[in-house]
Structures are given as structure tokens and as C-alpha cells.
Amino acid sequence: MSARVTPRPLTTRPTVSVFIPCYNYGHFLRQCVGSVLSQEGVDVDVLIIDDASPDGSVAVARELAAEDSRVRVIENEVNKGHIATYNLGLGAATGDYLVLLSADDLLAPGSLGRACALLEAHPEVSFVYGYVPDFNTEPPPAKTEVRDWSVWTGPEWLELIGRRAHNVVSCPEVVMRTSVYRDLGSYEPRLPHSADFYLWMAAATRGSVGRINGADQAFYRVHGNNMHLEKFAGVYTDLRERRKAYELLFAEHGDRMPDPAGLEALVRRSMARDALQLTCRAYDRSDEALLSRATELMEFAAETDPTVRDTPLWRACAERVDRYKNGQRPGSRHRAVAVADDLRGRVRWRRWRRTGI
């Protein structure tokens, strides 16, 4: 269980290095950088790396650097891709703490001061995260009042998210100790889809995890050009990439976990269950696109955790797949299950928004 902690004010003035990778997001860049430079209570240095954008993004970046000495620009001569660009920027961090902020996202007012207050008060914490509302054009009014802090030990946090086997951290809100990032090395190029998920979990093997509760810490822009939506769409791909992240975590950092075998077994059960639940939901909601991958989803579940074949959930999936293949539409029982599942989903979302798990 997390320790709920009464927030303390920030009494120091730490330095935060904010790295902003940019590819064809020049039209968002000024708003993004403005959300960083307006942060209070901390000293910020901003590094924009333009990954050879053809849309003129680098001209905007140069203008911002000319207007404020806290902003620097690196221009990739050729497109290096997101992982190499992340590592180039984060490797240049000089502050006490660092942030990776996509050029289309925003920091919430006061977020860096709130995160640094927790990190300064709890030197055992590797990184801090919080709630991140979505937006499209303009962000909603930011909630800035902190209810409390959560602090988990690394093993506690890994077990909690292992029960879901989902990434509970958005990314733009994360403030990490630069020393922890240096110890971990870099973003993992073998995980182009799930490198951030892997990084948070690896950081939890180096220390505790903190969360700001009650306040909005950043804003995530949703639009058709989001990198992970454009290049890695599809729940099947997401499942496979999450499993790869876990497999690499246990291979590279298992020696820093108190019970890696137990945690791995928990994660495999969770991921297999997730794949089967997706299959059942697809049938209950007549989701043809997902139903076309039903066999692959069930194979993924059995491959991830062979014991899942002996569960009632497996039998429920098999029954639905047979009905689908025979042209039978969902009955009233399946529609009722879908309604109940939607209600549970809303409860889970509210719990995640409030607690971060």
C-alpha cells in the first residue's frame, strides 16, 4: 500500500532540464515552451531537438531560443527517429531533475514546483507522476490544489501495476531524478512502442515512486498525428509490445527485485487475462475489427500463460468465438455483460484518476 503523505512546500530552488523533441509540431511549439518557461519555484533549462522536420519547426525553435536564454536548440541534420532523439536530448540534461515533454503537450501551471517539492522531501523517490487530462485545441482550466502525495516503494508499485499489466503513467507529467536516468542508461531502442513504460518500471527498481494527487500535472493533446496512434495502432500490437517490455525488465533488472519469479507470474496471468477480456468485449460489442483478431488474441493469451486454458474466462472466450464463426450475433446475456463491463471500466478509470493505479 502507498503511504499517503501530507504535502510540504518547496524550500529549495532546484534546476529542471526539460527536453522537447519536435518533428513537424512547429505550430504547437510556442505554446509548449511557454508552459515550461512560466513554471514558478524552479529554474528551468529547455532543450528543443528538431528531428529534421520539413514543416519549418526549426525556425520556430530558433525564434524561441533568441527570445529567452533558457532555451537551446539542437538540429538533427537527418531524421533519427524518436528513440535516438530522446536519448540525444536527455543525455544532455544538466539539471537536478529532467522532463521529457512532447512538443504537442503542455505542462500544467505549477507542476514542476509540485513535483520537485515531493522529490526534495523524499530523496528515496526515483520519479514523480500525476494526473494528465486530455485536450484537443485548448487545455481545460488546470486544477492546482494538491490533495496529498502518494509514495510507494519500488516493489509495491511494480506489483500494483503488474496486477493490471498496463502503463498507468502518461509521460509529460513525469519528473525524474537525473541521477536515476543516468544510472539506467537511456531509452531502450529495442522497445520503440513501450520504451517509456519500460523506463518507469526500471526506475522503480532504483527507488520509490511518488504521485501528486488532486492537481493536474500536464495536458496530453489528442489528435490524428500522435506518434503512438499513427505508427502503432492496434490492441494486438500494444499487448505484444507490453509483454516485450516486461520480458526485458525481468532480464535486465530482475536482480533488483525481491521476488522476480513471483512478479513475472503475476504479470503473465494479468496479460493473458487482458487478451481474453478484450476478445469477450469485442464479441459482446460486435466489434468486427477486433473480432477478426480473436484467434490471435487467444493464442497470445495461451502463449503468455498456458494455465489460462483451464479458466472459465478461456471457456467464455471460446464460446463467443464459436458463435461469431457460426454467424450468431450477441444475445441479451452478452449485451448485459457489456453494460456491466462498461460500468466497471468507469469505476476503474475514476480510481486511476484519483490514485494513479
C-alpha positions, 0 to 999 in steps of 0.5 A: 500500500502507498503511504499517503503523505501530507504535502510540504512546500518547496524550500529549495530552488532546484534546476529542471532540464526539460527536453522537447523533441519536435518533428513537424509540431512547429505550430504547437511549439510556442505554446509548449515552451511557454508552459515550461518557461512560466513554471514558478519555484524552479529554474528551468533549462529547455532543450528543443531537438528538431528531428529534421522536420520539413514543416519549418519547426526549426525556425520556430525553435530558433525564434524561441531560443533568441527570445529567452536564454533558457532555451537551446536548440539542437538540429538533427541534420537527418531524421533519427527517429524518436528513440535516438532523439530522446536519448540525444536530448536527455543525455544532455540534461544538466539539471537536478531533475529532467522532463521529457515533454512532447512538443504537442503537450503542455505542462500544467501551471505549477507542476514542476514546483509540485513535483520537485517539492515531493522529490526534495522531501523524499530523496528515496523517490526515483520519479514523480507522476500525476494526473494528465487530462486530455485536450484537443485545441485548448487545455481545460482550466488546470486544477492546482490544489494538491490533495496529498502525495502518494509514495510507494516503494519500488516493489509495491508499485511494480506489483500494483501495476503488474496486477493490471499489466498496463502503463498507468503513467502518461509521460509529460507529467513525469519528473525524474531524478537525473541521477536515476536516468543516468544510472539506467542508461537511456531509452531502450531502442529495442522497445520503440512502442513501450520504451517509456513504460519500460523506463518507469518500471526500471526506475522503480527498481532504483527507488520509490515512486511518488504521485501528486494527487488532486492537481493536474500535472500536464495536458496530453493533446489528442489528435490524428498525428500522435506518434503512438496512434499513427505508427502503432495502432492496434490492441494486438500490437500494444499487448505484444509490445507490453509483454516485450517490455516486461520480458526485458525488465525481468532480464535486465533488472530482475536482480533488483527485485525481491521476488522476480519469479513471483512478479513475472507470474503475476504479470503473465496471468494479468496479460493473458487475462487482458487478451481474453477480456478484450476478445469477450468485449469485442464479441459482446460489442460486435466489434468486427475489427477486433473480432477478426483478431480473436484467434490471435488474441487467444493464442497470445493469451495461451502463449503468455500463460498456458494455465489460462486454458483451464479458466472459465474466462478461456471457456467464455472466450471460446464460446463467443468465438464459436458463435461469431464463426457460426454467424450468431450475433450477441444475445441479451446475456452478452449485451448485459455483460457489456453494460456491466463491463462498461460500468466497471471500466468507469469505476476503474478509470475514476480510481486511476484518476484519483490514485494513479493505479 
